[in-house]
Amino acid sequence: MISFTRRTVWLVALSAAGHLLAPWLIPWAVVALVLACLAAAILLDAVITRPVFEVERRYAAQLQQSREYEIEVTISNTFRRDLFIEVEDCTPPSMTPESGLFAGVAPGRGQVSFAYRGTPMRRGSFEFGATFIRATGVLGLVRRKVVLHRPDVARVFPNLDDFRKFQLFLRSPFFHTPGSRRVRVAGEGAVFESLRDYATGDEYSRIDWKATARMRKPITREYEPERNQNVIIMMDTGRLMGATVQNVTKLDYAIRTALALGIVCIAKGDNVGLVSFDREVRHFLAPHKGKEHFVKIMDALYSLYPADVDPDYAHAFQYLLRKKSRRSLIVVFTDLVDADASKALLDWLCALHPRHARLCILLEDSEVRDLAAVSPRDEDTMFRKDIAMTLLEKKRYATARLKSKGVGVVEARPEQLSLAAVKAYMDLKHSRKF
């Protein structure tokens, strides 16, 4: 596509003005000659300026949601002359700003690079748009527009900045007891770690009577939780997980929490598996350990989106039981509306007992809870408060039913959900309930 430059417009305008003034100042023949020369120059510039460009992008292989990154674009000019170019590089639709702009000189048979910064706002795989290049001709009279399509895909993962606190947690005394020696104790299902003073609430079976007699005060054995246990994360991607809390979907919060939990489980030496489902099972990863397996879990989770259907718990649990029968901790990330809607979940979680330990992770809807706590000043606020209180009461009853059947339930605000889930897992490990 060819367009005219500002220089061409000015030359044509001056020629047109000269044409109007020709009868008084400039002979007609001179005006005609100037116009002919200008037309010839424009045609010549269009003919000799036939640039061929190549584009290359460089950016981080794994982007994180809501973090700013630098995107470097390199334009290769295969034309033999230097060209002034204007470049617009279109970012994926989930990234801000929507494009990166650049203007400069591309050397003949050389390269020019420029960089701009972009912030991905959503998870998933997104393709960059076209790169538009407008090259000014050698004579500066025409512009040629070149559109380059390079199928670069940006892989945007959940924001992992908050996971630094879990790295600190893994090094905390609560997670490890330095200097302890490990001895397998027959029948305990755990590894002896250390001795400490007896504390109120300790089990009598953990009292070390020889150490107690020697120290002349009650001494309790500490055990390191058993390793190589299975933790299976079941991620509900149904309709309710698409609801937003603080402008972020519940599924996004669940994915962040699942990744945090996976980091801690793998650090504890446990095997982590994954099942994502709505009406159908979308992903299944058998339980394994190690950093490479955690990368596979991230790859499976980062591209999940809520489906516009209700989850089929029966199908998901049947699929899981066909795949794995070894005793495991089943961690279900889902949402509950009321007892009737959660009946299928309750029935299947109860059916897993006593072979499997069960943990249900729920996100507390802080906006609904805040609305239920306001003091109404008009009918509209009172109506909203009544609805919020009804929703909270139904959810409270549903969670109470789960707890009454021995299912562990974690419900917390978005900023507290990851730590609450990890704490529940650690409590189960230390209590030797799975």
C-alpha positions as CSV (number, residue, x, y, z in Angstrom):
1,M,0.0,0.0,0.0
2,I,1.4,3.4,-1.1
3,S,0.6,6.8,0.5
4,F,2.1,10.3,0.1
5,T,4.4,12.0,2.6
6,R,3.9,15.5,4.0
7,R,6.7,16.7,1.6
8,T,4.7,15.5,-1.4
9,V,1.5,17.3,-0.1
10,W,3.4,20.6,0.3
11,L,5.0,20.3,-3.2
12,V,1.6,19.6,-4.8
13,A,0.0,22.4,-2.8
14,L,2.7,24.9,-4.0
15,S,2.4,23.7,-7.5
16,A,-1.4,24.1,-7.4
17,A,-0.9,27.6,-6.0
18,G,1.6,28.4,-8.8
19,H,-1.0,27.1,-11.3
20,L,-3.6,29.5,-10.0
21,L,-1.1,32.4,-10.1
22,A,0.4,31.4,-13.5
23,P,-1.4,33.9,-15.6
24,W,0.2,36.8,-13.6
25,L,3.5,35.4,-12.3
26,I,4.5,32.1,-13.9
27,P,4.2,31.0,-17.5
28,W,1.9,28.0,-18.0
29,A,4.7,26.0,-19.6
30,V,6.8,26.3,-16.4
31,V,3.9,25.1,-14.2
32,A,3.3,22.2,-16.5
33,L,6.9,21.2,-16.4
34,V,7.1,21.4,-12.6
35,L,4.0,19.2,-12.3
36,A,5.4,16.7,-14.8
37,C,8.7,16.5,-12.9
38,L,6.9,16.1,-9.6
39,A,4.8,13.3,-10.9
40,A,7.9,11.6,-12.4
41,A,9.7,11.9,-9.1
42,I,6.8,10.4,-7.2
43,L,6.6,7.5,-9.6
44,L,10.3,7.0,-9.5
45,D,10.3,7.0,-5.7
46,A,7.5,4.5,-5.6
47,V,9.3,2.2,-8.1
48,I,12.8,2.2,-6.5
49,T,11.5,2.0,-2.9
50,R,10.5,-1.7,-2.6
51,P,11.7,-2.6,0.9
52,V,11.5,-6.1,2.4
53,F,11.4,-6.3,6.1
54,E,11.7,-9.1,8.7
55,V,10.6,-8.8,12.3
56,E,11.7,-10.6,15.4
57,R,10.3,-10.3,19.0
58,R,12.1,-11.1,22.2
59,Y,10.3,-11.4,25.5
60,A,10.3,-13.6,28.6
61,A,9.3,-17.2,27.9
62,Q,6.8,-17.2,30.8
63,L,5.0,-14.0,31.6
64,Q,3.2,-13.4,34.9
65,Q,-0.2,-11.8,35.2
66,S,-0.1,-8.1,36.2
67,R,3.7,-7.8,36.0
68,E,5.4,-5.4,33.5
69,Y,7.8,-6.8,30.9
70,E,10.0,-5.5,28.2
71,I,9.3,-6.5,24.7
72,E,12.1,-6.0,22.2
73,V,11.3,-5.8,18.5
74,T,14.1,-6.1,15.8
75,I,13.4,-4.9,12.3
76,S,15.7,-6.3,9.6
77,N,15.9,-4.1,6.4
78,T,17.0,-6.1,3.4
79,F,16.8,-3.0,1.1
80,R,20.2,-1.6,0.1
81,R,19.5,2.0,1.3
82,D,18.8,3.5,4.7
83,L,15.1,4.0,5.2
84,F,13.1,6.1,7.7
85,I,10.5,3.8,9.2
86,E,7.5,4.1,11.6
87,V,6.6,0.9,13.4
88,E,3.5,-0.1,15.3
89,D,3.7,-3.6,17.0
90,C,0.3,-4.9,18.2
91,T,0.3,-6.7,21.5
92,P,-2.1,-9.5,22.5
93,P,-5.6,-8.3,23.4
94,S,-5.0,-9.1,27.1
95,M,-1.9,-6.8,27.4
96,T,-1.6,-3.1,28.0
97,P,-0.7,-0.9,26.2
98,E,-2.4,-2.2,23.0
99,S,0.6,-1.5,20.8
100,G,4.3,-0.3,20.9
101,L,5.3,2.6,18.7
102,F,8.7,3.5,17.2
103,A,10.2,5.8,14.6
104,G,13.8,5.8,13.4
105,V,16.2,4.9,10.6
106,A,16.7,1.3,9.5
107,P,20.1,1.0,8.0
108,G,20.5,-0.6,4.5
109,R,20.9,-4.4,4.8
110,G,21.0,-3.9,8.6
111,Q,18.9,-4.1,11.7
112,V,17.3,-1.6,14.1
113,S,15.8,-2.6,17.5
114,F,13.4,-0.9,19.8
115,A,11.7,-1.9,23.0
116,Y,8.5,-1.1,24.8
117,R,6.9,-2.3,28.0
118,G,3.7,-4.3,28.3
119,T,1.6,-5.7,31.2
120,P,-0.5,-8.9,30.6
121,M,-3.7,-8.6,32.5
122,R,-5.1,-12.1,32.0
123,R,-3.9,-15.7,32.2
124,G,-3.6,-18.0,29.2
125,S,-2.0,-18.2,25.7
126,F,-2.4,-15.1,23.6
127,E,-1.0,-14.4,20.1
128,F,0.7,-11.1,19.2
129,G,-1.0,-9.1,16.4
130,A,0.6,-7.8,13.2
131,T,3.5,-5.5,13.0
132,F,2.8,-2.4,10.8
133,I,5.7,-0.7,9.1
134,R,5.5,2.5,7.1
135,A,8.8,3.1,5.2
136,T,9.5,6.5,3.6
137,G,10.9,6.4,0.1
138,V,14.4,7.3,-0.8
139,L,13.3,10.7,-2.2
140,G,10.9,11.2,0.7
141,L,7.9,11.5,-1.5
142,V,6.0,8.3,-0.9
143,R,5.4,5.8,2.0
144,R,5.1,2.1,1.6
145,K,3.0,0.2,4.2
146,V,4.2,-3.3,5.1
147,V,2.2,-5.6,7.3
148,L,4.1,-8.5,8.9
149,H,2.5,-11.4,10.7
150,R,4.7,-13.3,13.1
151,P,2.8,-16.0,15.1
152,D,4.4,-15.3,18.5
153,V,2.4,-16.6,21.5
154,A,2.6,-15.1,24.9
155,R,2.1,-17.6,27.7
156,V,0.8,-15.7,30.8
157,F,0.9,-17.5,34.1
158,P,-0.7,-16.5,37.4
159,N,1.3,-13.9,39.3
160,L,3.8,-15.7,41.5
161,D,5.2,-12.7,43.4
162,D,3.3,-13.7,46.5
163,F,5.0,-17.1,46.5
164,R,8.1,-15.6,48.1
165,K,6.3,-15.9,51.4
166,F,6.1,-19.6,50.8
167,Q,9.8,-19.8,50.2
168,L,10.3,-18.2,53.6
169,F,7.7,-20.5,55.0
170,L,9.6,-23.5,53.7
171,R,12.7,-22.3,55.6
172,S,10.9,-21.5,58.8
173,P,11.2,-23.5,62.0
174,F,7.6,-24.6,61.7
175,F,8.5,-26.4,58.5
176,H,11.8,-27.9,59.5
177,T,13.5,-28.6,62.8
178,P,17.2,-28.2,62.3
179,G,19.6,-30.5,63.9
180,S,17.1,-33.4,64.4
181,R,18.0,-37.0,63.7
182,R,15.5,-39.1,61.8
183,V,14.7,-42.6,63.0
184,R,11.9,-44.8,61.7
185,V,9.5,-45.8,64.5
186,A,7.7,-49.1,63.8
187,G,3.9,-48.7,63.7
188,E,3.9,-44.9,64.0
189,G,3.7,-44.1,60.3
190,A,6.0,-41.2,60.8
191,V,9.7,-40.4,61.3
192,F,11.0,-39.5,64.8
193,E,12.4,-36.0,64.6
194,S,13.2,-34.6,68.1
195,L,12.2,-34.4,71.8
196,R,10.6,-31.5,73.5
197,D,8.9,-30.6,76.7
198,Y,5.3,-31.9,77.2
199,A,2.6,-29.3,76.3
200,T,-1.0,-29.4,77.3
201,G,-3.0,-31.3,74.6
202,D,-0.2,-33.6,73.6
203,E,-1.2,-37.2,73.1
204,Y,-0.1,-39.5,76.0
205,S,1.1,-42.0,73.4
206,R,3.8,-39.6,72.3
207,I,5.4,-39.3,75.8
208,D,8.9,-40.7,75.9
209,W,9.0,-42.3,79.4
210,K,12.7,-43.0,79.4
211,A,13.5,-39.4,78.6
212,T,10.8,-38.3,81.1
213,A,12.5,-40.4,83.9
214,R,15.9,-39.1,82.9
215,M,14.9,-35.4,82.8
216,R,12.4,-35.7,85.7
217,K,9.8,-33.9,83.7
218,P,7.3,-35.0,80.9
219,I,9.0,-35.2,77.5
220,T,7.2,-35.7,74.3
221,R,8.4,-37.2,71.0
222,E,8.2,-35.0,67.8
223,Y,7.6,-36.8,64.6
224,E,8.4,-35.6,61.1
225,P,5.4,-36.2,58.8
226,E,5.6,-39.1,56.4
227,R,6.8,-38.4,52.9
228,N,5.8,-39.9,49.5
229,Q,2.1,-39.4,50.2
230,N,-0.3,-38.5,47.4
231,V,-2.0,-35.1,47.2
232,I,-4.5,-34.7,44.4
233,I,-5.8,-31.3,43.5
234,M,-9.3,-31.3,42.0
235,M,-10.0,-28.0,40.2
236,D,-13.7,-27.1,39.5
237,T,-13.9,-24.9,36.4
238,G,-17.7,-24.7,36.3
239,R,-20.0,-21.7,36.1
240,L,-19.7,-20.6,39.7
241,M,-15.9,-20.3,39.5
242,G,-16.4,-17.5,37.0
243,A,-17.8,-15.1,39.6
244,T,-15.5,-12.2,40.4
245,V,-14.3,-11.1,43.8
246,Q,-12.3,-7.8,43.8
247,N,-12.4,-7.9,39.9
248,V,-10.7,-11.3,39.8
249,T,-12.4,-14.6,39.1
250,K,-12.7,-17.2,41.8
251,L,-10.9,-19.6,39.5
252,D,-7.9,-17.3,39.4
253,Y,-7.7,-17.2,43.2
254,A,-8.1,-21.0,43.2
255,I,-5.3,-21.5,40.7
256,R,-2.9,-19.3,42.7
257,T,-3.8,-21.2,45.9
258,A,-3.3,-24.6,44.1
259,L,0.1,-23.6,42.9
260,A,1.1,-22.4,46.4
261,L,-0.1,-25.6,47.9
262,G,1.7,-27.6,45.2
263,I,5.0,-25.9,46.0
264,V,4.7,-26.8,49.7
265,C,3.6,-30.4,49.0
266,I,6.5,-31.0,46.7
267,A,8.9,-29.4,49.2
268,K,7.6,-31.9,51.8
269,G,8.4,-34.8,49.5
270,D,4.8,-35.6,48.6
271,N,3.4,-36.5,45.2
272,V,1.0,-34.0,43.6
273,G,-1.6,-34.8,41.0
274,L,-4.2,-32.7,39.2
275,V,-7.8,-33.1,37.9
276,S,-9.6,-30.2,36.3
277,F,-13.2,-30.6,35.4
278,D,-16.5,-29.1,34.6
279,R,-19.0,-31.3,32.8
280,E,-16.0,-33.3,31.5
281,V,-12.5,-33.9,32.9
282,R,-10.3,-31.4,31.1
283,H,-6.9,-32.4,32.6
284,F,-5.5,-35.3,34.5
285,L,-1.9,-35.5,35.8
286,A,-1.0,-38.5,37.9
287,P,0.7,-37.7,41.2
288,H,4.5,-37.2,41.0
289,K,7.1,-35.1,42.7
290,G,9.8,-32.8,41.6
291,K,10.2,-29.4,39.9
292,E,9.6,-30.8,36.4
293,H,6.3,-32.2,37.5
294,F,5.4,-28.9,39.1
295,V,6.0,-27.2,35.8
296,K,3.6,-29.6,34.2
297,I,1.0,-28.6,36.8
298,M,1.6,-24.9,36.0
299,D,1.2,-25.6,32.2
300,A,-2.1,-27.4,32.9
301,L,-3.5,-24.7,35.2
302,Y,-2.5,-21.4,33.5
303,S,-4.8,-21.8,30.5
304,L,-8.0,-22.9,32.5
305,Y,-11.1,-20.7,32.1
306,P,-14.5,-21.0,33.7
307,A,-17.0,-22.9,31.6
308,D,-20.7,-21.8,31.4
309,V,-21.9,-25.1,32.8
310,D,-22.3,-26.6,36.3
311,P,-19.7,-29.1,37.3
312,D,-20.4,-32.9,37.2
313,Y,-18.9,-34.1,40.5
314,A,-20.0,-37.6,39.9
315,H,-18.1,-37.9,36.6
316,A,-15.0,-36.3,38.0
317,F,-14.8,-38.5,41.1
318,Q,-15.5,-41.6,39.2
319,Y,-12.8,-40.7,36.7
320,L,-10.3,-40.1,39.6
321,L,-11.1,-43.4,41.4
322,R,-10.6,-45.3,38.1
323,K,-7.2,-43.7,37.8
324,K,-6.0,-43.8,41.4
325,S,-6.9,-46.1,44.3
326,R,-3.9,-45.4,46.6
327,R,-4.8,-43.5,49.8
328,S,-4.5,-39.8,49.0
329,L,-5.4,-36.4,50.3
330,I,-8.1,-35.1,47.9
331,V,-8.2,-31.3,47.8
332,V,-11.3,-29.9,46.0
333,F,-11.3,-26.3,44.9
334,T,-14.9,-25.3,44.2
335,D,-17.7,-23.0,45.3
336,L,-20.9,-23.8,47.2
337,V,-24.2,-22.0,46.9
338,D,-26.5,-24.1,49.2
339,A,-26.8,-27.6,50.6
340,D,-29.0,-28.8,47.6
341,A,-26.5,-27.6,45.0
342,S,-23.6,-29.2,46.9
343,K,-25.4,-32.5,47.6
344,A,-23.5,-34.3,44.8
345,L,-20.2,-33.0,46.2
346,L,-21.1,-34.0,49.7
347,D,-22.2,-37.5,48.6
348,W,-18.9,-38.2,46.8
349,L,-16.7,-36.7,49.5
350,C,-18.4,-38.9,52.0
351,A,-18.0,-41.9,49.7
352,L,-14.2,-41.4,49.7
353,H,-14.1,-41.9,53.5
354,P,-12.3,-43.7,55.1
355,R,-9.8,-44.6,52.3
356,H,-9.0,-41.0,51.4
357,A,-8.5,-37.8,53.4
358,R,-10.7,-34.9,52.1
359,L,-10.2,-31.2,52.1
360,C,-12.5,-28.6,50.5
361,I,-11.1,-25.2,49.6
362,L,-13.7,-22.3,49.4
363,L,-13.2,-18.6,48.7
364,E,-15.0,-16.3,51.1
365,D,-16.9,-13.8,49.1
366,S,-15.7,-10.7,50.9
367,E,-18.0,-8.4,49.0
368,V,-21.1,-10.4,49.9
369,R,-19.9,-10.5,53.6
370,D,-19.3,-6.8,53.6
371,L,-22.7,-6.1,52.1
372,A,-24.3,-8.3,54.8
373,A,-22.6,-6.2,57.5
374,V,-23.7,-2.8,56.3
375,S,-26.4,-0.7,58.1
376,P,-29.2,-0.2,55.6
377,R,-30.3,3.4,55.0
378,D,-32.8,2.9,52.2
379,E,-34.9,0.1,50.7
380,D,-32.4,-0.8,48.0
381,T,-29.6,-1.3,50.5
382,M,-31.9,-3.3,52.8
383,F,-32.9,-5.5,49.9
384,R,-29.3,-6.2,49.0
385,K,-28.4,-6.9,52.6
386,D,-31.2,-9.4,52.9
387,I,-30.0,-11.2,49.8
388,A,-26.4,-11.2,51.0
389,M,-27.4,-12.6,54.4
390,T,-29.5,-15.3,52.7
391,L,-26.6,-16.4,50.6
392,L,-24.2,-16.5,53.5
393,E,-26.6,-18.5,55.6
394,K,-27.1,-21.1,52.8
395,K,-23.4,-21.4,52.3
396,R,-22.8,-21.7,56.1
397,Y,-25.3,-24.6,56.2
398,A,-23.6,-26.3,53.3
399,T,-20.1,-26.1,54.8
400,A,-21.5,-27.3,58.2
401,R,-22.8,-30.4,56.5
402,L,-19.4,-31.1,55.0
403,K,-17.7,-30.6,58.4
404,S,-20.2,-32.9,60.1
405,K,-19.1,-35.7,57.7
406,G,-15.5,-35.2,58.6
407,V,-14.5,-33.2,55.5
408,G,-12.0,-30.5,56.2
409,V,-13.2,-27.1,55.0
410,V,-11.0,-24.1,54.4
411,E,-12.8,-20.8,53.7
412,A,-10.9,-17.6,53.7
413,R,-10.7,-14.2,52.0
414,P,-8.6,-13.9,48.8
415,E,-5.5,-12.5,50.5
416,Q,-5.6,-15.2,53.1
417,L,-6.7,-18.3,51.1
418,S,-3.2,-19.6,50.1
419,L,-1.8,-19.5,53.6
420,A,-5.0,-21.0,55.0
421,A,-4.9,-23.9,52.5
422,V,-1.2,-24.6,53.3
423,K,-1.8,-24.5,57.0
424,A,-4.7,-27.0,56.7
425,Y,-2.4,-29.3,54.7
426,M,0.3,-29.1,57.3
427,D,-2.1,-29.7,60.1
428,L,-3.2,-32.9,58.3
429,K,0.4,-34.0,57.8
430,H,1.3,-33.4,61.5
431,S,-1.9,-35.1,62.8
432,R,-1.1,-38.1,60.6
433,K,-4.7,-38.2,59.2
434,F,-3.6,-39.2,55.7
